[in-house]
Amino acid sequence: MPLTFSSRLKVAVGALISITLLPAQIQAGAVTGQATEWTQLLNNSELIALTGQSAEQIQNQVTQITQLAEQIQNQLRIYENMLQNTAQLPNHIWGQVENDLNRLRGLVQQGQGMAFSMGNIDDVLKSRFESFSDFKTGLANGKSFSTSYQSWSDTNRDTIASTLRAAGLTADQFSSEEATMDQLRSMSQSADGQMKALQVGHQIAAQQVAQSQKLRGLVSQQVTMMATWHQSEQAARDLAQTQRERFFNSSAPSTSGGQVMEPRW
């Protein structure tokens, strides 16, 4: 039984949401096949509408990530000042620190997932629409949005890794919620460990504010480009429809007044 428009759109939305929420480490493999599956369920108009809505939602989410990273950055600065005035943060305060640092880890993963989703949208539209592939994006050095998001993701990941290495830590220790909480509990045993965790967290939060602002600019540029491309596509479709209507609604040419054709022999 064929899927209705509503059913097909629900399937596609669910798949696209799962793309956004997948952790960065598994996106490169599973998502590619999944994206192919849900795009096959949509006709061109549905696909354009869905990707446009998803891009706008991601743009809003990136703004929220930036604001949350700023809040965490400011809160960690308060904790640092508290620790300077006491021998060690009490357990109930350190619990708040752990929660903020774990939220920060989650924001990093969300940013990576959103960058992947926007790059995936770019790839899907290029594969479906030749006009989108040829559309001038305005990016420097002839880059596509897909490669620009990959570059952003690599830079963000490498920056965090270098910050952790400078503090004698590894990315694996902050790669998952369980590993993060285990490491923070270990660092909570001494004032030096607490201060190191706060300083590393503050640096990563500051980096995420800057990187999220860059990501927001990239998403905004892509959303604007997609809207411009869609308008040009719609204008072309409207013109083609007008020409078809004009052709089929035109009157047949008159056959009266011409020369009568008679056989001559």
C-alpha positions as CSV (number, residue, x, y, z in Angstrom):
1,M,0.0,0.0,0.0
2,P,1.6,3.3,-1.0
3,L,2.3,5.9,1.7
4,T,0.1,9.0,1.8
5,F,1.7,12.4,1.8
6,S,1.2,12.7,5.6
7,S,2.6,9.3,6.3
8,R,5.6,9.9,4.0
9,L,6.3,13.2,5.6
10,K,6.1,11.7,9.1
11,V,8.6,9.0,8.2
12,A,11.0,11.5,6.7
13,V,10.7,13.9,9.7
14,G,11.5,11.0,12.1
15,A,14.5,10.0,10.1
16,L,15.8,13.5,9.8
17,I,15.4,14.1,13.6
18,S,17.3,10.9,14.2
19,I,20.1,12.2,12.0
20,T,20.3,15.4,14.1
21,L,20.5,13.5,17.4
22,L,22.9,10.7,16.5
23,P,26.3,10.9,18.2
24,A,29.1,12.2,16.0
25,Q,31.0,9.0,16.2
26,I,28.3,6.9,14.5
27,Q,27.0,9.5,12.0
28,A,29.4,8.8,9.2
29,G,28.3,5.2,8.8
30,A,24.6,4.7,9.6
31,V,23.3,8.1,8.6
32,T,24.3,7.9,4.9
33,G,22.1,4.9,4.2
34,Q,19.3,6.3,6.3
35,A,19.3,9.6,4.4
36,T,19.0,7.7,1.1
37,E,16.1,5.8,2.5
38,W,14.0,8.8,3.6
39,T,14.8,10.9,0.5
40,Q,13.4,8.1,-1.7
41,L,10.0,8.5,0.1
42,L,9.6,12.1,-1.0
43,N,8.9,13.9,-4.2
44,N,10.9,17.0,-5.0
45,S,8.4,19.5,-3.5
46,E,8.2,17.6,-0.2
47,L,11.9,17.2,0.0
48,I,12.5,21.0,-0.5
49,A,9.9,21.8,2.1
50,L,11.3,19.3,4.6
51,T,14.9,20.3,4.2
52,G,14.0,24.0,4.5
53,Q,12.1,23.5,7.7
54,S,14.8,21.4,9.2
55,A,17.5,23.9,8.3
56,E,15.6,26.7,10.1
57,Q,15.1,24.5,13.1
58,I,18.8,23.7,13.3
59,Q,19.6,27.4,13.0
60,N,17.4,28.1,16.1
61,Q,19.1,25.2,17.9
62,V,22.6,26.5,17.2
63,T,21.5,29.8,18.7
64,Q,20.3,28.1,21.8
65,I,23.6,26.1,22.1
66,T,25.6,29.3,21.9
67,Q,23.5,30.9,24.7
68,L,23.8,27.8,26.9
69,A,27.6,27.6,26.4
70,E,27.8,31.3,27.4
71,Q,25.8,30.5,30.6
72,I,28.0,27.5,31.5
73,Q,31.1,29.6,30.8
74,N,29.9,32.3,33.3
75,Q,28.9,29.7,35.9
76,L,32.2,28.0,35.8
77,R,34.0,31.3,36.4
78,I,31.8,31.7,39.5
79,Y,32.9,28.2,40.7
80,E,36.6,29.1,40.1
81,N,36.2,32.2,42.2
82,M,34.5,30.2,45.0
83,L,37.4,27.6,44.9
84,Q,40.0,30.3,45.3
85,N,38.4,31.4,48.5
86,T,38.0,27.9,50.0
87,A,40.1,24.8,50.4
88,Q,37.8,22.6,48.4
89,L,34.3,22.9,46.9
90,P,31.7,21.0,49.1
91,N,30.0,18.0,47.6
92,H,26.7,19.8,46.8
93,I,28.5,22.5,44.9
94,W,30.7,20.0,43.1
95,G,27.6,18.2,42.0
96,Q,26.5,21.3,40.3
97,V,29.9,21.6,38.6
98,E,29.6,18.0,37.3
99,N,26.2,18.7,36.0
100,D,27.4,21.8,34.1
101,L,30.4,20.1,32.7
102,N,28.3,17.2,31.5
103,R,25.9,19.6,29.9
104,L,28.8,21.2,28.1
105,R,29.9,17.8,26.8
106,G,26.4,17.3,25.5
107,L,26.4,20.7,23.8
108,V,29.6,19.7,22.0
109,Q,28.0,16.6,20.7
110,Q,24.9,18.4,19.6
111,G,26.9,20.9,17.7
112,Q,28.8,18.1,15.9
113,G,25.5,16.4,15.1
114,M,23.9,19.6,13.7
115,A,27.0,20.3,11.5
116,F,26.6,16.8,10.1
117,S,22.9,17.3,9.5
118,M,23.4,20.5,7.6
119,G,26.2,19.0,5.5
120,N,23.9,16.0,4.8
121,I,21.1,18.3,3.6
122,D,23.6,20.0,1.2
123,D,24.6,16.6,-0.2
124,V,21.0,15.3,-0.5
125,L,19.9,18.4,-2.4
126,K,22.9,18.4,-4.7
127,S,22.3,14.7,-5.6
128,R,18.6,15.4,-6.3
129,F,18.7,18.7,-8.0
130,E,21.3,19.7,-10.7
131,S,20.3,23.3,-10.3
132,F,21.2,23.2,-6.6
133,S,24.5,21.6,-7.4
134,D,25.3,24.4,-9.8
135,F,24.0,27.2,-7.7
136,K,26.6,29.7,-6.6
137,T,26.9,29.6,-2.8
138,G,29.3,32.5,-2.2
139,L,31.7,30.3,-0.2
140,A,35.4,31.0,-0.5
141,N,37.8,28.9,-2.5
142,G,35.0,27.0,-4.2
143,K,34.1,25.1,-1.1
144,S,30.7,23.4,-0.7
145,F,28.7,23.7,2.5
146,S,29.2,20.0,3.1
147,T,33.0,20.3,3.1
148,S,32.8,23.5,5.1
149,Y,30.8,21.7,7.9
150,Q,33.3,18.9,7.9
151,S,36.2,21.4,8.3
152,W,34.3,23.1,11.1
153,S,33.7,19.8,12.8
154,D,37.4,18.7,12.5
155,T,38.6,22.0,13.9
156,N,36.2,22.0,16.8
157,R,37.2,18.4,17.7
158,D,40.9,19.1,17.4
159,T,40.7,22.2,19.5
160,I,39.0,20.4,22.3
161,A,41.5,17.5,22.1
162,S,44.4,19.9,22.4
163,T,42.9,21.7,25.4
164,L,42.5,18.4,27.2
165,R,46.0,17.3,26.3
166,A,47.4,20.5,27.7
167,A,45.8,19.6,31.0
168,G,47.1,16.0,30.9
169,L,43.7,14.6,30.0
170,T,42.5,12.7,26.9
171,A,39.4,13.1,24.7
172,D,38.3,9.6,25.7
173,Q,37.9,10.7,29.3
174,F,35.2,13.1,28.1
175,S,33.8,11.2,25.2
176,S,30.7,9.9,27.0
177,E,28.6,10.7,30.0
178,E,29.8,7.8,32.0
179,A,33.5,8.5,31.2
180,T,33.0,12.2,32.0
181,M,31.3,11.6,35.3
182,D,34.0,9.0,36.3
183,Q,36.8,11.5,35.5
184,L,35.1,14.4,37.3
185,R,34.5,12.2,40.4
186,S,38.2,11.4,40.4
187,M,39.2,15.0,40.0
188,S,36.9,16.1,42.9
189,Q,39.1,14.4,45.5
190,S,41.5,17.4,45.7
191,A,41.4,21.2,45.3
192,D,44.0,21.0,42.5
193,G,41.9,18.4,40.6
194,Q,38.8,20.5,41.0
195,M,40.6,23.6,39.8
196,K,42.0,21.8,36.8
197,A,38.5,20.5,35.9
198,L,37.0,24.0,36.2
199,Q,39.8,25.6,34.1
200,V,39.5,23.0,31.4
201,G,35.7,23.3,31.4
202,H,36.0,27.1,31.2
203,Q,38.3,26.9,28.2
204,I,36.2,24.4,26.4
205,A,33.0,26.5,27.1
206,A,34.8,29.6,25.7
207,Q,35.8,27.6,22.6
208,Q,32.3,26.4,22.1
209,V,30.9,29.9,22.3
210,A,33.3,31.0,19.5
211,Q,32.8,27.8,17.5
212,S,29.0,27.9,17.8
213,Q,29.0,31.5,16.6
214,K,30.9,30.3,13.5
215,L,28.5,27.4,13.0
216,R,25.5,29.8,13.4
217,G,27.0,32.0,10.7
218,L,27.5,29.0,8.3
219,V,24.0,27.7,8.9
220,S,22.5,31.2,8.4
221,Q,24.4,31.5,5.1
222,Q,23.2,28.1,3.9
223,V,19.6,28.8,4.9
224,T,19.7,32.1,2.9
225,M,21.3,30.3,-0.1
226,M,18.6,27.6,0.0
227,A,15.8,30.2,0.2
228,T,17.3,32.1,-2.8
229,W,17.7,28.8,-4.8
230,H,14.1,27.8,-3.9
231,Q,12.8,31.1,-5.1
232,S,14.6,30.8,-8.4
233,E,13.3,27.2,-8.8
234,Q,9.7,28.4,-8.0
235,A,10.0,31.2,-10.5
236,A,11.1,28.8,-13.2
237,R,8.2,26.4,-12.4
238,D,5.7,29.3,-12.4
239,L,7.0,30.5,-15.8
240,A,6.8,27.0,-17.3
241,Q,3.3,26.6,-16.0
242,T,2.2,30.0,-17.4
243,Q,3.7,29.0,-20.8
244,R,1.8,25.7,-20.8
245,E,-1.5,27.3,-19.9
246,R,-1.0,29.9,-22.6
247,F,-0.3,27.2,-25.1
248,F,-3.3,25.0,-24.3
249,N,-5.7,27.9,-23.8
250,S,-4.9,29.6,-27.1
251,S,-7.4,29.5,-29.9
252,A,-6.7,27.5,-33.0
253,P,-5.7,29.6,-36.0
254,S,-8.5,30.6,-38.5
255,T,-8.7,28.5,-41.6
256,S,-11.1,30.8,-43.5
257,G,-10.1,33.2,-46.3
258,G,-7.5,31.1,-47.8
259,Q,-7.2,29.7,-51.3
260,V,-9.4,26.8,-52.1
261,M,-7.4,23.8,-53.1
262,E,-8.8,22.1,-56.2
263,P,-7.4,19.3,-58.2
264,R,-6.0,20.4,-61.5
265,W,-5.4,18.0,-64.4
